[in-house]
Amino acid sequence: MLWQDAIHTALSLDNGQPKVISDHTGVLLHDSFTSYLQAHSISFQLCHTVADMLPLSNKPEPRLILTSIEKVPAFICNDRECKSFHFKDLPINGDAYRALKQYSTEQVIQLLEVVYLSDRHTPINQSNIDALLAKANRLQSEKQFNVLLEQLNQLTTEEPGIISLTEASALIGQLNYLSYINGKEISQEVYVKVDQWSRPFFVQNGMEQVFYASTPKRPLSVDKIIPHLKANKHEKVALLCLDCMGFTEWNLLKAHLELGESAWDEKAVFAMLPSVTSISRLAIYEGKREVYNHKAPGRPAEAKALAENFAPQHTTYLTESDTITSDKLLGYDVVSILYNFFDELAHAVQFPPGVEDKTPYLNAAKDYLQKSSIKRDIQLLKEEGYTVYLCSDHGSIVAKGNGKRIEKYLIDGFAKRAVIIQTNNSELLDMEQINIPFENDKKVVLPEGRTMFTYKDKIEVNHGGITLEEMIVPFIKLN
């Protein structure tokens, strides 16, 4: 029996008498109950004012008028049976109803769900509400985890393309985050299956398709982020660049920022190949993909490119170490703030023996966010009238050392999942090499699977490779 069935019976919804029910709980007005009514062909109308009710009061349809009005006028009750629904009318045993007013409607419904999934006859007291809600959250997360896993499995049966790859990357990020917060392990077979499915896209020059399809109006790659901002012609705009933020990290940050469901617009964009900072982040600020021959990538080059792209508007390039104040923003139309904490923590975290997932790294990131200024910075930027965007240059995975030491080829000392060599290089011929789109004199050399070029069996959070977690990153507009 469902809790909705119990309410259905208690309110005599099948007796044929048109009703007005004043809901003092929020439960009857919630989607979880109104969708039940629809499924059972019980006609209803939500009315939040007496004026809304008047045209319906003396008609047989809809059978139910559901309202949040606490006291329905008597003249309406002359035509319809009027009832009130209070917390004490909820179909649970015990005295829990006395305390439910302090909980949100979502939490009350979670409580009903968990009670009816276990033993609905057991008395629920005020003292065990929180424990049951914690159980409800676990059950909900497990249900969500299984749904996401099924969606991911379904995607991997399709031909890998731009849309399916971006959808899969977002799903993996959600799965990784749910795995982290619930301590539910993801089988390595899941990663292997996704990697085997997505890899041919990158190996067979799929990034060329991305660059051809990516436009300022519809950005699909990081080099179109700033052209997208320019195309939207914001009076004041702020771009927050979070180095190494894949979709897993975005879910962690989203929870920290306590954003409502309608508080952001989320896109997925491809990083540059290979997925390393010196190339991909420079492509963001340059607003173009032709960055492979830049002699001095880094923050000064990024600040210069930002200014040139938005001229004659006034720009400023800041980092998290700067104290962001109203005075510091004064006179600037375009603000960029670089946050390096995900990248720095990824390269610094130590893995205990036997641990080969992101848990230690995400623990460190979660702790860091408590003292980070990012939440405060975003609030200030909004108050100062900026449209705020968040972007990233690449994501990351947990990688294992393959015992191959090729430091002289590393693009930087930290990204050990790929190196760039000249096409005519006679070394590293025993390793997989893939083309860089439109760069005929260069190739990317990749290690096997989720390994990296370092000491044998060393575990690190790293990047540079072509997994979806490294190559596809979030691009967010905050509403």
NORRAFEN-V308516 format. One line per field, one symbol per residue. phi: phi as a letter, one per 30 degrees, with the letter a starting at -180 (. if undefined). A space follows every 50 residues. Layout:
phi = ???
This chain:
phi = .ddddddeddchdcdidebccdccciddddedcdddeddchcdabdbcbd eddedcdccdbddbccbcddbdedddddcbdcbcbceddddbdjceedcd ddcdeedddededddddcbddddccedcddddddddddddddddeddddd dddddddcddbeddddddddddddddddeddcicdcddddddddddddee eddcidddeeddddbedbdbbddcddedddddhddbbbcccceicddddd dddedddhddecdaccbcbdddcddbddcdddddddiacdbdcddbdkde dddddedddcecddbbccbdddddbedddeicdbbbbcccdddddedcdc cdeicbbdedddddddddedcdddddddddedddjddcccbbcacabdbc dciccbedcddbdcdccabcbdeddcchddcdbbdceicdcbbcccddhc cbdaeeidcbdbajdcdddccbbdbccdd
